[in-house]
Amino acid sequence: MVLPLLRMDTVPKFVQLIKLVQQEIGVGSARVRAPRMELVGAELEEARRVVQEAMSNRPQCDAIEFSAAVRA
């Protein structure tokens, strides 16, 4: 489930993909500056499918439990 997300960082359009992921999880925008072009068509739909699948299968963690583990 994580591997398809990691692969997004190994292709020429990784900036567009990372920005799309940020938008999909609600922490940014998919807008990119020239000369990059935003994802469209089948490429956009496949990227959204990968992100949505990863989000629906992500492990749930308790915020308190997580912050305690980070401090340890």
PyMOL commands that set and color helices and strands:
alter all, ss='L'
color gray80, all
select helices_A, chain A and resi 3-10+14-24+41-56+63-71
alter helices_A, ss='H'
color red, helices_A
deselect
rebuild
show_as cartoon
